[in-house]
Amino acid sequence: MTVVLEPIGVIHTPFGTKDEAPIHGAFHPDVIGTVEVYPEFEDGLADVETFSHLILIYHFDRHGPVHLIQPTFLSDDPHGLFACRRPGRVNPLGLTVVRLIERRGRELVVGCVDMLDHTPLIDIKPYVRRFDCYPEANDGWLEGRKNGPKPPGRE
């Protein structure tokens, strides 16, 4: 089976390199970026401005090698690929919840960005509290780990 994904736009951020990008946008809520939706998909943005947050799904177009087990940003211990969120994935798709600040036609101004500048946008979904928030969820091996700086050279 072949899966073909068509970008619907491009994400613009202040991050030109992996070392500049934060571990996760939630750690840097004041970092602003823009989402440029291609003209042929603009009609799909109808009513998007009624949401405070959006889920961006994008292509990790500059990811490194895929390792099924390796250390992560927040742990020197090795963890499985499917138990972490690093970019080097079998199918290089990223997901970030961003805060919608403003819609300007086919451009969305968003906060909490963590992706690299010129990242291909695959999809946008509204973040809906009653669908997307599970207060009883646990944090797995991340439970109790403090946020820290991104170790150099790690994806």
C-alpha positions in Angstrom: 0.0 0.0 0.0 1.3 3.5 -0.9 0.2 6.5 1.2 0.6 9.9 -0.4 0.1 13.1 1.6 -0.3 16.5 0.0 0.8 19.5 2.1 -2.0 22.0 2.6 0.4 24.8 3.5 3.6 25.8 5.2 4.5 26.7 8.8 6.7 29.7 9.5 8.6 30.0 12.8 11.6 31.7 14.2 13.5 28.4 14.3 15.9 27.8 11.4 17.7 24.8 13.0 16.9 21.9 15.2 19.2 23.3 17.9 17.1 26.5 18.0 13.7 24.8 18.3 12.4 24.0 21.7 11.6 20.5 23.0 7.9 21.3 22.9 5.8 24.4 22.1 4.0 24.2 25.5 7.3 25.0 27.2 7.5 28.3 25.2 3.9 29.6 24.9 5.0 33.1 23.8 6.9 32.0 20.7 4.8 33.1 17.7 4.6 31.6 14.3 2.3 31.7 11.3 0.5 29.0 9.4 0.2 29.8 5.7 -2.6 27.7 4.1 -2.4 27.4 0.3 -5.1 29.3 -1.6 -6.8 26.2 -2.9 -7.5 25.1 0.8 -8.5 28.5 2.2 -12.3 27.6 2.2 -11.4 24.8 4.7 -10.5 27.5 7.3 -14.2 28.6 7.6 -15.0 28.9 11.4 -11.4 27.9 12.5 -11.2 31.3 14.3 -13.9 30.1 16.7 -11.4 27.8 18.4 -8.7 28.9 20.9 -6.3 26.0 20.0 -5.6 24.0 17.0 -3.8 20.7 16.3 -1.2 21.0 13.6 0.0 17.9 11.8 3.1 18.4 9.8 5.9 16.6 8.0 9.3 16.3 9.8 11.0 17.1 6.5 14.5 17.5 8.2 14.4 14.5 10.6 17.4 12.4 11.4 17.8 8.7 11.3 15.1 6.4 12.7 16.2 4.5 15.8 13.6 2.2 17.4 15.3 2.7 20.8 17.4 5.6 21.9 17.7 8.3 24.6 15.3 11.2 24.4 15.3 14.9 25.2 14.1 14.4 28.8 15.9 11.1 29.6 19.4 9.7 29.1 17.8 6.2 29.4 16.8 4.6 26.1 13.1 4.5 25.3 11.1 3.0 22.4 10.3 5.2 19.4 6.5 4.8 20.0 7.0 5.9 23.7 8.4 9.3 22.8 7.8 12.2 20.4 11.2 12.7 18.7 11.2 13.6 15.0 13.2 10.6 13.7 10.1 8.4 12.9 9.2 5.6 10.6 6.5 8.0 9.2 7.9 11.4 9.9 4.7 13.2 11.1 4.7 15.7 13.9 1.8 16.9 16.0 1.7 20.1 18.0 -1.2 21.9 19.8 -0.9 25.6 19.1 -2.8 28.6 20.5 -4.7 30.4 17.8 -4.0 34.1 18.2 -5.6 35.5 15.0 -6.8 34.5 11.5 -5.7 36.8 8.7 -7.4 35.3 5.6 -5.5 32.1 4.8 -2.8 32.9 7.4 -3.1 31.8 11.1 -1.0 33.5 13.7 -0.3 30.9 16.4 1.6 30.6 19.7 3.4 27.6 21.3 5.2 26.7 18.1 8.1 24.2 18.2 8.6 23.3 14.5 11.2 24.5 12.1 10.6 27.4 9.7 9.2 26.3 6.4 7.8 23.0 7.7 5.2 21.4 5.4 1.7 21.5 6.9 -0.2 18.2 6.4 -3.5 19.0 8.3 -5.2 21.2 10.8 -7.7 20.0 13.3 -9.5 21.9 16.1 -8.5 21.1 19.6 -11.7 20.3 21.5 -11.4 19.9 25.3 -14.1 17.3 25.5 -12.5 15.1 22.8 -8.8 15.8 23.4 -8.3 16.3 27.1 -8.1 13.3 29.4 -7.5 14.5 33.0 -7.1 10.9 34.2 -4.2 10.2 31.7 -0.8 9.5 33.1 2.6 10.6 31.7 4.1 7.1 31.4 7.9 7.1 31.9 7.8 11.0 31.8 5.9 11.1 35.1 7.7 13.3 37.5 10.5 14.3 35.1 11.3 18.0 35.1 11.5 20.0 31.9 15.1 20.7 31.0 17.2 22.0 28.2 17.5 20.1 25.0 20.7 18.0 25.0 22.9 19.0 22.0 22.7 16.6 19.0 19.5 14.9 20.1 16.3 14.8 18.1 
